[in-house]
Amino acid sequence: MRKHAVAFSVVLLLASPIAGAQGRINRLISILETGAPAVGVWTGATAAPRISKVLATSDVDFIVADVEHEVYDFPTLRRFLLEIEDFSRRYRPEPREAPTVLVKLAHRAGWDPRYEIAESLKVGPAMGVWIPFVESAEELELAISAVRRAETTGLGGLNIPRERREPWPQNPEGELFVVAMIESAKGVENAKEIAAVAGLGAIEPVHLSEGDTKAIVSFCKEKGVYLATEAAPEDVAAKVAEGYRLIHLGWDFNLLRSELEERMSRTRETLKKR
C-alpha cells in the first residue's frame, strides 16, 4: 500500500502543469490584478478525496484549507494540495487554472509560525497562508519573513523561480499571498500598524463590532490592502461595494448540510402529501 501511495505522488509531480509555467500561476492574484472580486470556500475536510474532487472541479477561485480546525497533519495537507491540482486537471469539464489554495495556519497569536509556514508551502502547491489571530505588526512581520523565499520546490510545491517566491502585491512578480485575520481587541488596537506591514495581501476582520470592522476597512483602503470576508450570495454585491475583494461562502460542510437539509425538507413535505 505504501508503494502505491508513493507512486501516486510521483505521478502527480511529473504531470504537474505548474512545474514549467512562466506566466502567472496564482489564479487568485490574477483575478485581483483585474480589480474583480474573487470567490472562494473554506474546507476542513483535507483528508476526504471526494470533497477534494468537488472543490477542484467547482467554479471557486480560491480554497482556504483550514488546518487550525482540522487534524494537524502535514502528510494529509500534502495529499489534499496535490489532489486539488490533479483533480482540477483531469475532471474539470473545461480547461481552467486550478483554484488557488491558501493554508489557514493552526498557529495562533503568540506562537512562532515560521516552521508551520515553511512546511505548508513546501509540501504541495499552496500559494499562500491565511493567518488567524494576528495581534501586532511584529507577529505579522515574523510570519511574512517565512513566506519570503520559501522553499516551494521541495515535495511537490509550486516549483517556481526564487524571485517569484515572494508575497504579492509588494513584489509585483510574486506568486504568494498572505491574509491576516484580526479577531481580538489587541488586534483592533494595532490594526493600523498591521495593515502597514510590507508583504501583507489582505485582512479579514472577524468577531468584531461594526465600528471596529469599519475602522479596519478604512485602514486597509488607506494602505492599499485587500479585504476578505464571508458572505451569502445575496450579500455579495453589498460587500463588494464596501470594498471587499476576497469573498468566501463559508465552510464546505455547512454548504453541504444546508443543501441536504433543504432537499430533505422538500422530500418530507412530498411524502406527507401521499
Secondary structure as UniProt FT lines:
FT   HELIX           2..15
FT   TURN            19..20
FT   HELIX           27..33
FT   TURN            34..35
FT   STRAND          38..43
FT   TURN            46..47
FT   HELIX           49..56
FT   STRAND          62..66
FT   HELIX           74..91
FT   STRAND          100..104
FT   TURN            109..110
FT   HELIX           114..122
FT   STRAND          128..131
FT   HELIX           137..147
FT   TURN            148..149
FT   HELIX           154..156
FT   HELIX           162..164
FT   TURN            168..170
FT   TURN            172..173
FT   STRAND          176..182
FT   HELIX           185..189
FT   HELIX           191..195
FT   TURN            198..199
FT   STRAND          202..205
FT   HELIX           210..223
FT   STRAND          226..230
FT   HELIX           233..235
FT   HELIX           236..242
FT   STRAND          246..251
FT   HELIX           252..272
//
